[in-house]
Amino acid sequence: MEPSENKTSSWVESRLKKYLSQIEKDLNREDDLAFVDNLMRYSKGFWKGLFTFYDFPLLPRTNNDLELFFRRTKVRHRRITGSRTWNRYIVRHGENIVFVENVKNEQDGLQKIQKATFSGYKEEAIKWNSRIHEHTKQRRFKQDPDAYLINIEKKWNQHN
């Protein structure tokens, strides 16, 4: 089950299904039932998305790989900004951080950007704005609650 270029997620998934079926058949004694039941429930809980990295090699394979990715990203952010916290950065840029982190060099980045369509960009921009809209309102309120509330009252009065 080690990743390789000729293994797809569907191939590995079918192999694991066969293996689990074989375990169910072979381990049928009374002493084995608790183990088999636990293994089947545990496998079922992680099944969806378990094999994705076979088709997308840039995805981290394990939770440890994912944690290392986050750590490298945080370190880079700290070096760039000097800030120890990255909460605003992660909220603002969210899932788009992976696009920056997976660019090998400038030429690679340009090639990836050139593949994007304008309509695709517009769709993503709308999703982005709707996602950060609530966070932006919260940040404005925390910075100056009185000004934020006065602004809302003005808008309310303009519509009524």
Secondary structure, DSSP 8 states (H G I E B T S, - for coil): ----TT--HHHHHHHHHHHHHHHHHH--SGGGHHHHHHHHHHHHHH-TTTTHHHH-TTS-SSHHHHHHHHHHHHHHHHHHH--S--HHHHHHHGGGHHHHHT--SHHHHHHHHHT--HHHHHHHHHHHHHHHHHHHHHHHHHH-HHHHHHHHHHHHHHH-
